[in-house]
Amino acid sequence: MSVVVIAALSLVATAASVPVMSALARTWRLDRPNFKGTQIPTGFGFLIVLAAVPIYAAMLFTGAPAVLAGVYLAAVVGFGMLGLLDDIHGTREVGGFRGHLSLLRKGKVSTGLIKAVGGGILGLCLGAAIAGFDPATGLLNGVLISLAANTLNLLDLRPGRAVSCFWAGILAVAVTHFRAQSDWWEAIPVMIPAAWLTVLDRSARIMLGDAGSNVLGAVLGVALACSLESPAKLLIVLFMIGVNVYSEKYSISRLIEGNRLLRSVDRLLGVR
C-alpha cells in the first residue's frame, strides 16, 4: 500500500471518526475544566485510535511490513486504552509516580499507576520487537518508548504543547530519514488525525488527555527507536529522564513561565 493511499484512507478514517469521538465524549462525560477553568472535552485524543486502527489493519492485510505495522498498531491501541482509562476514571488527588505509589501504600491502586506500569511493560515488548529481540537494544528501545509516552503526557498541561513536541520529533525523523521510508512512513495513520487534533488543541476547544498524549508519545518513541542509533537514543532517554525527575518535584509550566525564551515559544504553541 503506497504512502499516498495510506494518507488518503487516513483522511477518510479521520473524518468518519470525528462524530464518533464527539458522541463518545458525551457518553463518557469527558468534559473537564482546562487550565482556565473552562469545561471542554478531554481524552479527545482517543480519536487517533479510532482513525488509525482500521488503517493499520488494512496495511497488515495488504502486506505491509508485519513487524513494524504491528508495533505501531499495538502502540496506538495499548497506550490509547491505558490513557483513556485514566481520562475516564483517573483521580487528580495526586500527581507523579511518587503520588501514585503513595496511594498504593494506602491500599489504593490508581489508574495512573496502572497506566505507568502497563505502559512500561508494553514499551519493553514493543522495543524488543523492533530490536529483533536483541536484549540490550530492546531494553533501550522500550525505555525510550515508555518515557516518550510519559513525557508528552507531562507536557499536555497547556494547549498545543504535547502535540507540537510530537510534530517536532516526527518531522525531524522524516526529514533526516526521508529515503528510509520504512523508518517513519507507517506513522502516517497517526499523523493525519493528529493534524486535525492540533487545530482543536491549539485553540483550546478540546484536550488531548492521556488517551492522546500517551499515543503521540509512544508513536514518536517507536519512530525514534526505529530510526536512530543507540548513542542518540541514549541521549534522548537521559534527557527525558531528567524531565520526568524534574516534574516529580517542580512544575514544568512554572519553569516555562519563568524563562523568557521558553515563555515566548510556548505562547506560539496555543492559546494562553
ZILIN-V537545 format. One record per helix or strand of 3 or more residues. SS is the DSSP state (alpha for helix, beta for strand). FROM is the first residue (numbers start at 1). TO is the last residue. Records with the same first field share a line. If there is no record, write none. Layout:
SS = FROM-TO + FROM-TO
This chain:
alpha = 3-27 + 44-61 + 66-89 + 96-105 + 111-130 + 135-155 + 161-176 + 181-183 + 185-202 + 209-227 + 230-249 + 252-257 + 260-269
beta = 31-33 + 39-41
